[in-house]
């Protein structure tokens, strides 16, 4: 499964570059997280993300697209 997903990611990145689009790759965020947790924490069936998996993907999407997280605490500080 992972090898197939890596292939799909490569195709997606190539198409994003070709069409001038942003490609958000969440795999590294998953890999980093999974150094400390079992994969079932992010996807019970190893396919569909759990609420924690959705949160991680959403946070990573915002980070990679330039969201300013400092605005969340109202102080302008990280």
PyMOL commands that set and color helices and strands:
alter all, ss='L'
color gray80, all
select helices_A, chain A and resi 2-19+27-33+39-41+51-64+69-73
alter helices_A, ss='H'
color red, helices_A
deselect
rebuild
show_as cartoon
